[in-house]
Amino acid sequence: MRPANAWSWPPSGDKRAHRSSYAFLLRFACGLESRLAGETEVFGQIKESWRSFSAAPSLLSRQIHGCVQRLFKDTKEVRAAQLSGLGSNSYGSQVRRLLGAPTQGPTLLVGAGQLAQTVAPWLDTHELLLWNRTQERALELQRMVQRRSAKRVCHVLESSEQAELAAWSNSGNVVLCVPADAARDAGRIAAWQSRPRQGGRIVHLGLSQSTAADWAGVPGLTDLTALFDMLRAQSDQRSAQLAQARRACAEKAALHSLRSDAAVAHGWEDRAAFATISS
């Protein structure tokens, strides 16, 4: 028997509101709500969150399973039909464009969190140096990089400040996937400026408006602002594709709201689980 608080798609309440909610979820999963519009990482993050959430069977996971699978199916269809050929659009791909042609010397990647995991496979360098305050996390990142590219030379540095600064002094490029750190940044800048080999770039993905002043004038520096400026300069075709994808999301949401035979029972409070799989 259906629970007393069950609802179906389309729900019996305000269909316009639920259609709007589903359209937003679909745009979110397609990367259309991200600041980097069309980025691909968010869909993988949602799927991984759902795998973790549904690993322990529960009434809630069973209740929303149908809607989640429909969301995944629609996301793949929109990306295939409207966003294919858009060009790789991830933080990693944009960092690689910002770095340009490989320079002499290794590339140093500072940080080993989710952003670093996204960026690392895209770094076009023969030798990659990984530094993180927690060396175990850097070792995990090293294993991920080498699973994807067995020939990549990838070294994990000691977690000491001295090891990091020594790498700054000898690297051709540096990518930071950590927030600005007033206690460490002066040493980083000094090590970069004292290199015997000039040239190269620093791509700092952790700078904010309040911390950017500390890095002002550092040679070769580029940050998220430059990344987003580069995106805004891309062709009108990209804008047209993104607009088509957003329309497709709205059309799929409207279509589902008309399908009375696509009902899946849910508790009204169970919609909060969508926040869990997209957080």
Summary of the structure (lengths in Angstrom):
residues: 279
radius of gyration: 22.5
end to end distance: 32.0
largest distance: 75.1
contacts: 819
relative contact order: 0.18
helix: 57%
strand: 10%
